[in-house]
Amino acid sequence: MTKGVWLMMGATLFFSLMNVAVKLLPHIPAVEIVFFRSLVSLVISLGFLKASKIPIWGKNHKWLILRGASGAMALILYFRLMQEIPLASATTILFLSPAFATILGVFFVKEKVRPVQWIFFLISFIGIVMVKGFDARIGTIYLLLGFSSSLFSGVAYNCIRKLNTTEHPLVIIFYFPLVTLPITGIWTYFNWVAPQGLDWFILLMVGLLTQIAQYFMTRSFQTEEISKVASLRYLGIVYALVFGFLFFDEKFGYLVYFGMVLTILGVVLNIWFKHQLNSDRNIFGGKLMN
């Protein structure tokens, strides 16, 4: 296996461990966990920006702020979801984010959605309906939380796509905690739940594990073709199933497992189809240029 593959596998593992850390804090409000995560991220991101001598404020403030705000909402809802339902179920529902990103791309970046892609979206949706319908632990309110988190993630992804040509990646990363801290800080101030003992260590680990995972993922994309490593993120469902069983004794029926497979299949087919379209454009574009 190549270095890029190992890095992406490591990134997915650390993201999964971060999920475990969040689930170990069911008595701490999700907003408060996001506050501490953002605090750690802000300090580390600011350090990298200063060390690299990159201007921290960026240029396109409107999109940077929208990226930060949408990312904050997605993370708050996702953390809340993980605290309430099995790890693997929460992870599966969040895999709808690329589908929402594609649909929202019609409005953000004028991207076209081909008819066959709607079939792929339908496959994923059927999978989610099966996960919800055959698992009594997943109520309708939690399903709506998951959909909302995926929707806000889709907005954040499109903001990043708008910013990629004008802003340094470290600036985009920095704006997430910069915008998130005031939002979560005000709420936390009025709804403070004091962490006890080991809670402080787990909160610190949420922030550190996230930063390590983001670094590994960034390095993976830098050293390997995105198409070769992006699908490895779906190892997250395997990690979630294993960690959910080991740490929280989470088990599922066969139909729920099948629903998870359908959800991931629909997303992977959509990503594969988009990659094929881009490859065809590059080939024909190259022929025309030659």
DABEL-V714299 format. One line per field, one symbol per residue. phi: phi as a letter, one per 20 degrees, with the letter a starting at -180 (. if undefined). psi: psi as a letter, one per 20 degrees, with the letter a starting at -180 (. if undefined). burial: + if it has 9 or more other C-alpha atoms within 8 Angstrom, else -. A space follows every 50 residues. Layout:
phi->???
psi->???
burial->???
This chain:
phi->.effffffffffffffffffffffcfedggffffffffffffffffffff feldgeemdefgfffffffffffffgfffffffdcggfffffffffgfff fffffgeecleedfgfffffffgfffffffgffdcffdffffffgfffff ffffffffffffegedcfgfffffffffefgfffffffgecfdffclfgf fffffgffffffffffffffffdbfgfedffffffgffgfffffffecle ccefffgfffffgfgffffffffffffffffffffffffe
psi->qrhhggghhgghghhhhggggghiliipqhhhghghghgghgggghgggg hilpphiagmhghgghggghhggggghgggghihrqghgggghhiighgh ggghhhhgjkqqoqhhhhggghggggghhggghjoiinrhhhghgggggh ghhhggghghhhihiiqqhhggghhghghhghghggghhikpopqpdihg gggghggghgggghgggghghhiqpghhihiihiihhggggghhgghjlp qqrhhgghhgggghggggggggghggghggghghghghh.
burial->--+++++++++++++++++++++-++-+++++++++++++++-+++-++- -------+-+--+++++++++++++++++++++-++++++++++++++++ ++++++-+--+-+---++-+++++++++++++-++--+---++-++++++ ++++++++++-+++--+--++++++++++++--++-++----------++ -++++++++++++++++-+++--+----+--++-+++++++-+++----+ ----++++++++++++++++--+-+---------------
